[in-house]
Amino acid sequence: MAYVFQSTPLWQRITPWFRGFDVPLAASAGLLALAGLLTMYSSGYDHGTRFEDHARNMLIAGLILFGVAQVPPQRLMDLALPLYALGVGLLVAVALFGLTKKGAQRWLNLGLVIQPSEILKIAMPLMLAWWFQKREGQLRALDFVVSIGLLLLPVGLILKQPDLGTAVLVLAAGLSVIFFAGLSWRLLAPPLLLGLAGLVLLWVFEAELCAQGVSWPGLRDYQQQRVCTLLDPGRDPLGRGFHIIQGMIAIGSGGFWGKGFMQGTQTHLEFIPERTTDFIFAAYSEEFGLAGNLLLVLAFVFLVLRALSIALEAPTLFSRLLAASLGMILFCYAFVNMGMVSGILPVVGVPLPFISYGGTAMVTLGLALGMLMSIAKSKRLVQT
């Protein structure tokens, strides 16, 4: 008797893993990743193994994206509390015996050097979305108070490191969840108006305050100097203002079409500090010009709008809050980085998604996109 064995073709075995993938989200992320590889090759070709490491980090992030996309949102909910507790615990460990670099205590050596604050960029919205899902249908004012407490605990630990940039991103991610959960504008308006009034007064009197070296309440000395430098980079052109000035020169010298790939003089003559990390947008702008910047901004806008669209169509409150907050995280990442390099925001340590070098940040990005893909897949599977 003859037996016939028929094996399933490889493509048929792989196809179910990709069923329900959100093509617009994947396409926009792929275009930004390509822009990141091109920019890193140019700005980091004489900077050790930055390009190879960046490509490896992107591959790892892609694998994480693919893996997390297979996890249903219901299972993601189960990870919220453990991941939040792990992140806060690691922040406490950083405060006790973390590594100090460039005056900041932000890292832990666990055999592999990690920056635990990056975990909270994902754990924070995940935790708050879980909290409001549990309270759905019976929300009270006390629930919002508890959510603010859950948010301020890690933000305070991150500020203590100090790491203002990451603290701002974690705060923005948490506040976006609380706002989308139904926090009234009447409660948000007073602190926002007070903050705006403070900025106006600061702008009016900044010259006198900076010149006299008046100590501003609530700000460390280095943070105060960053604000003064933002308002007048020429005050210390070879010191604190050097980053902003050189970034603006690189952006302006690119013109409309840019100087061309691998032709950026500000970049390759090493006038741009941190040209592969925080200030890589200046290197990109010099070589690809205003036209390239417009395409990059449009890609980010499309990615954020796609995330918000996924949130609108999500089947549960948890999924809606999580997807919307992840979209706001991506927006804040891009806006803050481009703003600080362009000289309209203070210089803080915020990478440009897909473009800047950084292993932990890239892994966080892969987690965020994987969660968005999981929510999009769950919506499609429910419809079918």
N, C-alpha and C positions, 0 to 999 in steps of 0.2 A: 504494500500500500504506500502510495506516495503522498507526502504531506507538502502542502504549499503554504509558505509563510509570507504574509504581506506586511511589510513594515510601513508605518505611516511616514510620509515625506517630512523632512525636517521643517519645512516652511509651515506645514499644517500643525506641527507641534508647537511652534513658536507663536503663531498667529494669535491664539487666545490670550497670550500675555500682553499683547498690544491692543486687544479689543477695548474700545471705549476711550482710548487715548485722545486727548484734546489736541488736534492738529494745529490750530492757530497758536496755542500756548507753546507747543513744542517748536514750531517754526520760528516764532519770535525769540525764544531762548537760544535756538540754534544760530540765528543771525548775530545775536549779541555775543555768543561764544566765539564765533568766527572773527568778529571785530576785536575781541579780546586777544585771540591768538596772534592776529596780525600785529596789533599794537605791542604786545609783549615781545614778539620776535624782533621788532625794530628797537624798542626802548631797552630791551634787556639782552641783546645779542652779545654785548661786551660786559655783561654783568653776571659772570659765572654761569650757572645752570638754570637761570630764572625761567627761560622759555620752556625747557624740558620739564621743570618742576611744575610750571603753570599748566602745561598740557596734561601732566599726570594728575594734578589736582582736579582739572576739569573732567578727566575720565572717571576719577573716584566719585565726583559729584554726580556725574551722569548715571553711574551704577547705583548710587544712593537714591537718585530720583526714580529710576526704574523699579528698585526694590520697594520703596515707600509707596509708589503708585499702586502696588498690588495689595496694599493693606487697606481694608475698608475703613471709612471714617469712624465706624463704631469701635473698631480696635484702636484707632488713634486716640479716642476718648480715654481708653484704659491706660494709655501712656502718659496722660496729662499730669496727674498727681505725682507719680514716681519721677518723671523728668524734671518737674518743677522742684521737687525736694532735692534731687541730685544736683541741679544747678545751684540752688541756694547753699547747699552743703559745700560744694566746691568753692563758692565765693567766700564762705567763712574760712575754708582752708587757705585760700589765697591771702586773706587778711592775716592769718596766723603765721604761715610759713611759705608764702609765695615767692617767686623769683622777681627780682627788681631789675628793670632795664630802663635806661634813660630817665631815671627818677620816678618811674611808675612801677607799682607792684601789682602785676596783672596776670602772671603766668604761674602754672604749676608743672613741676617735673614729675610725671608718673611713668618714667621710662620713655615717654614721648611728651615733649613740651606742648601744653595746651593752654588756651585762653578761655577759662570757664564762662566768662561774661557772654561769649558768643552763643552759648547754649540757651541763654535766657531770651535771645531774640526770637527763638522758636517756642521755648517752654512757656514764656509769659502769655502770648496770645492763646496757646493751647490750654493753659491752666484756666484763664479767665473765660474762654469759650465753654470749657467743661463746667465751670461754676454756674454760669448763666443758664446752661442747658439743664442743670439739676434744679434750678430755681424757676424754670419756665412755667408761666401761668400763675405764679405766686410771688412775683418780684415786689420787694418792699425797699424803702429807703435804706434800711440796714444792710441789705444785700449789696448795694452800691458802695456803702462804707467799707464793708469787708473786702470787696474787690479792689478798692483803692489801697487798702492796707496790704493786700497780696502784691500789689504793684510796687508800692513804695519801699517794701523790704529789700528786694534785689536792687532797685535803682539806687537806694542809699548805700548799699555795699559796693556797687560799681563806682559811684561818685567818690567813695573813700579811697579807691586805688591810686590815683584818680584817673578816670576815663570818661570825660564829659561826652565824647562822641557816641560811645556805646550806650551810655546812660540815656542820652536823648533818644536814641533809636528804640531802646527797650520801653522807655516812657511813652513814646509815640505809638508803639505797637499796642501797649496796654490800654492807653486812652482811647484808641480807635475801637477796641472791643467794647469798652464801657459805653462809648458814645453810640455805637451801632446797637447795643443792647437796649437802648432807650433812655439814656441819661438826658434830661431836659436841657434845652438851650438856656433856660433861665438860670440854671446852676453853672453852666459853662461861661456865660457871657461876662459876669463880673471879673473873674480872674483874667480872662482874655483882654478885657478893656483896660484893666490895671496894668497888665504887661505891656500893652501897646502904648499906654500913656508913659510908662517908664522908658520905653525905647525912644519915644519922641523927646522926652526931657534929656535923655542921654545924648541923643544926636545934637541937640541944641547946645548943651554945655560940655560936650566931650573934649573940646580943645583945651578949655580951662582945667578940667578935671585931670586929663592926661598930663598936661604940662606941669601942674602942681603936684602930681603923684598922690592925689587924694585916694585913700583906701575906700573901695566900694564895698558896702555890706553884702555878704553872701558869696563873694567871689574870692578865689585864691589869687595870689599875686600873678601867677602865669596866665590865669584866665583873664584877669584885668588887662594884662599886657596884650593879649590876643585881640581884645576888643579895641584897644587903642591903635594897634597895628592895622586892624581892618579899616578903621575910620581914617587913618593917615599912614599908609605904608612907608611913605618917604621920610617919616620921623626917624627910622633906623634902617636905611636901605641895605646895609651890609650885615645886619643882624636879624632882628625879629621880622623885618619887612621883606627880607630877601626872597622867601618862598612866594609870597603873593606877587611881588614885582616881577620875578622871573616867569611865573605862571602866566601873568597877564601879557608879558612880552611874547611868550611862545604862542599864546592864543591869537594875539593880534598879528603876529608875523605870518601866520598861516594864510591870511587873506581869505578869499572866497573858496578857491579850489585846493588850497594847501600846497606845501612844498613838494609833496610826493612821498611815497613809501620809502623809508630808510634815508630820507633827505633832510630830516629835521636837524638844523644846526644847534639850536638851543638844547635839544635832547642829546645829541651825540657829542657835543662839546661839554656836556655835563653841567650846564648852567641850571637845569631844573633839578632841585633836590627831590629825593624820593620819587624819581621818575618812573619807577615800576610799581609803586604802591599808591600812596594817597594822591600824588600829583600826576598820575599817568594820563589824566584827561588833558593836561596841557601838552603832553607829548603827542597824543592823538590829534588834538586840534591843530598843532603845528604842521603835521604831515597831511591831514585830510581836510583842513580848512572848515569854513562855515558850512559848506555843502555836506561834508562828513558829519559835522555836529548836528545838523538838522536831521539827517538820517538816523543818527544815534538816538536823538531825543524822541523822534517818532517811534523808533523801536521800543524804547522804554515806555512811552505813553501807551502804545498798543498792548504791551505786556501787562501794564497796570490795569488798563480798561478790561482786558480779557479776564484778569483775576476778579475784578468787581462783577463782571458778567457771570462768571462761575458762581460767585456768592449769591447773586440775585436768583439763580436757578437752582440753588442747592436745596435738598429736600428737608433738612433739619436745621434747627436754630444753631446747633453746634457748628455745622458745616458752613452756614452763612456767616457767622461771626468769625470763624477761623479764616475762611477764604478772603473776606473783606479786609481783615487785619493784615494778612500776608501781602495783599496788594498794596496796602498803605506802607508796609515795611519797605517793599521794593521802591515805592515812590520816594520815601524819605532817604533811602540809601543814595539814589541817583541825584535827587535835588540837593541834598546837603553837600555831597562831594563836588558836583559841578559848581555849586554856589561858592564854596570856599576856594576852589581853584580860580574861579573867575573874579574873586575879590568882593563878593557881595555878602558873604557869610564868614564868621571867624574860622580860622584853621583848627579843625578837630580831626581826630583819627578815624575817619569814615571812608572805607574803600568804595570804589565804583564797581557795582555788580558786574561780574563776568570779565571785567577789564583789569582790575587791580590784582596784583600778586597777593596771595594769602591762602594758606591751606584750610585753616579753621573757618574763615569766612566763606570759602567755596563750598565746604561741606554743609554749612548752614544754608547756603543758597540751594544746594541740591535737596536738602530736607524740605525747604519751603516749597519748591516747585513740585516735589514729589507729593506733598500733601494737597496742593492745588490739583494735581493730576488725579489723585485718589478721589477727591470730591467731584471732579468732572466725570470720572468714570462711574461713580456710584449713581449720579444723576442719569447718565445714559442707560445704565443697566436697569434702573427702576423704570424708565420709559419703555424699554423693550420687553 
